[in-house]
Amino acid sequence: MQMERKASTIRSDLEQMLLDETTEPKVLPLSLLEDITSDFSHDQEIGSGGFAVVYKGILGDRAVAVKRMSDACMDEMKFHRVVKCLMQVKHKNVVRFLGYCADRQGNMARYNGKLVMADVHQRLLCFKYIPQGSLDKYIFGDIWHQNSAKGV
């Protein structure tokens, strides 16, 4: 019951952050990010690259973008630097950073026929959702997209 109330409070805090531009980014629980992205459903995927997959998270009638970093791409210190930089950037031409999640959980898995405990790291960044599509369209224009689709 208390965990449900805490999750509900954090969810409403995130919803409030979307309304109040002065609110500072904060730590967000993995359970909330899983919930608003339908457990990182393929249907919610809005983009991907070499280092992350981006999902659309739904909060009532509003949306956020949740960037799920691949475990191989970033060590803990590098992730801390990225979060620190994002927390300091506030500019009208930069998508607003809402929060982050750095979760580590032990999972039992089979390795060489034996059960072993393995640490699973989840590193996620949460941003205001911008519905106008991918930024590279605005940077490179439609000609670049047409050429890249042709393999040029």
C-alpha positions in Angstrom: 0.0 0.0 0.0 2.8 2.5 0.9 4.8 1.6 -2.2 1.6 2.2 -4.4 1.2 5.6 -2.7 4.8 6.5 -3.3 4.7 5.4 -7.0 1.5 7.4 -7.4 3.1 10.5 -5.8 6.2 10.2 -8.1 3.9 9.8 -11.1 2.0 13.0 -10.1 5.3 14.7 -9.5 6.4 13.9 -13.1 3.0 15.1 -14.4 3.5 18.3 -12.5 7.0 18.7 -13.9 5.5 18.8 -17.4 3.3 21.7 -16.4 5.9 23.7 -14.4 9.0 24.5 -16.4 10.8 25.6 -13.2 10.8 22.2 -11.6 14.2 20.6 -11.3 14.9 17.1 -12.8 14.8 14.3 -10.3 15.5 10.6 -9.8 12.7 8.4 -11.2 12.0 4.8 -10.2 12.3 2.1 -12.8 8.8 0.8 -12.0 7.3 4.2 -13.0 9.2 4.2 -16.3 8.2 0.6 -17.0 4.6 1.5 -16.3 4.3 4.6 -18.5 6.1 2.8 -21.5 4.0 -0.4 -21.1 7.1 -2.3 -19.9 9.2 -0.9 -22.7 6.8 -2.2 -25.3 7.8 -2.4 -28.9 4.6 -0.4 -29.7 5.9 2.5 -27.6 9.3 2.6 -29.3 9.9 5.9 -31.1 13.5 5.7 -32.0 16.8 3.8 -31.6 20.5 4.1 -32.2 23.7 2.4 -31.3 23.5 3.4 -27.7 19.9 3.6 -26.7 16.2 2.9 -27.5 13.7 5.7 -27.0 10.2 5.0 -25.9 7.1 7.2 -25.6 5.8 7.2 -22.1 2.2 8.2 -21.4 1.1 10.2 -18.4 -2.6 10.9 -18.6 -3.0 13.2 -21.6 0.7 14.1 -21.8 3.8 12.2 -23.0 7.5 12.0 -22.2 10.4 10.4 -24.0 12.3 7.7 -22.1 15.7 6.9 -23.4 16.9 3.4 -22.3 20.7 3.2 -22.5 22.3 0.0 -23.6 24.3 -1.6 -20.8 27.4 -1.9 -22.9 27.6 1.7 -24.0 28.2 3.6 -20.7 29.9 3.0 -17.4 28.6 4.4 -14.2 30.9 7.5 -14.1 30.1 8.4 -17.7 26.3 8.1 -16.9 26.8 10.4 -13.8 28.5 13.0 -16.0 25.8 12.9 -18.6 23.1 13.3 -15.9 25.0 16.2 -14.3 25.4 18.0 -17.7 21.7 17.5 -18.5 20.6 18.9 -15.1 22.6 22.1 -15.8 21.3 22.7 -19.3 18.3 24.9 -19.5 17.7 26.5 -22.9 14.7 27.1 -25.1 16.4 25.2 -28.0 17.2 22.1 -25.9 14.6 19.5 -25.1 13.8 19.7 -21.4 15.4 17.0 -19.2 12.9 15.7 -16.6 14.8 13.0 -14.7 16.9 9.8 -14.7 17.0 6.3 -13.4 20.1 4.3 -12.4 18.9 0.9 -11.2 21.0 -2.1 -10.4 19.4 -5.4 -9.6 20.8 -8.9 -9.1 19.3 -11.6 -11.3 19.9 -15.3 -11.2 20.9 -16.7 -14.6 22.5 -19.9 -16.0 26.1 -19.5 -17.1 28.1 -22.6 -18.3 25.4 -24.8 -16.8 25.5 -23.2 -13.3 23.3 -20.7 -11.7 25.1 -17.4 -11.0 24.0 -14.0 -9.7 24.5 -11.3 -12.3 24.0 -7.5 -11.9 21.6 -6.0 -14.4 22.0 -2.3 -14.8 19.3 -0.1 -16.1 20.2 3.5 -17.1 17.4 5.7 -18.3 16.9 9.4 -19.1 13.5 11.0 -19.3 12.8 14.1 -21.5 9.8 16.2 -22.5 8.2 14.5 -25.6 8.4 16.6 -28.7 5.9 15.2 -31.3 7.3 16.7 -34.4 9.5 13.7 -35.3 13.2 13.1 -35.3 15.6 16.0 -34.9 17.8 14.9 -37.8 15.0 15.8 -40.2 15.4 19.4 -39.0 19.2 19.4 -39.1 19.8 17.6 -42.3 16.4 18.1 -44.1 14.4 15.8 -46.3 17.1 15.4 -49.0 19.4 13.7 -46.4 16.6 11.3 -45.4 15.8 10.4 -49.1 19.5 9.8 -49.8 20.0 7.7 -46.7 16.9 5.6 -47.5 18.5 4.9 -51.0 21.8 4.0 -49.3 23.6 7.0 -50.7 
